[in-house]
Amino acid sequence: MEFEEMQVIWDSQREQEMYAIDVDAMHRKIKRKARKIERDMSLNEIGLMVICVFTSLDLLRDPVIEQTDYHQIFGSVVMLCVAAWMLMKRLARLKMRSQFDSTLTGDLDRAIAESKAQLTLGRTFHLWFLLPAASIMLVNSLASNFKDASLDSQWLIGIVLGLAIPIALALGVVHLGIRCKQVPEQRNLQALRDTLTKEG
């Protein structure tokens, strides 16, 4: 967090440095940060819900229209469950937002809480998204190759690589975002909160 609004002044009675804060400027900056975090969270939540619903509908197309590939119903249901889970998380977050006052510390605490929620979502991405996606890919691979009763080692290696490579790439991208953006953002917000609390 930038501290341009905090200026060092000299307390002549105590003969020590103290901080003077431009409260309005600080509050505006915190509101901007909070809006950015909320916007990022909303884009992630809505984007993932849309992806899951469209994937679910796409997986239903062949079983419903063509009357084939009934195994894809499993993937459709899983993706709908992920979308429903994300909707519940979003509604809980929006409810949590309303619990904070519209003050400097209230807006800062809201930003910290949403930043923590974003961090938790990123750190558990492999559980709530990659694991269901991998199970769909596995079921689809097994079903499409089930007619070939010969499950040779090359086919098994192909399945493992087909699952492992995209999962590893997705995990890498998510963890890069956590390390380079979300953790520093959370740390900066908490440092500002600690400074304001210490300065009283």
Secondary structure, 3 states (H helix, E strand, C coil): CCCCCEEEEEECCCCEEEEEECHHHHHHHHHHHHHHHHHHHHHHHHHHHHHHHHHHHHHHHHHHHHCCCCCHHHHHHHHHHHHHHHHHHHHHHHHHHCCCCCCHHHHHHHHHHHHHHHHHHHHCHHHHHHHHHHHHHHHHHHHHHCCCCCCCHHHHHHHHHHHHHHHHHHHHHHHHHHHHHHHHHHHHHHHHHHHHHHHC
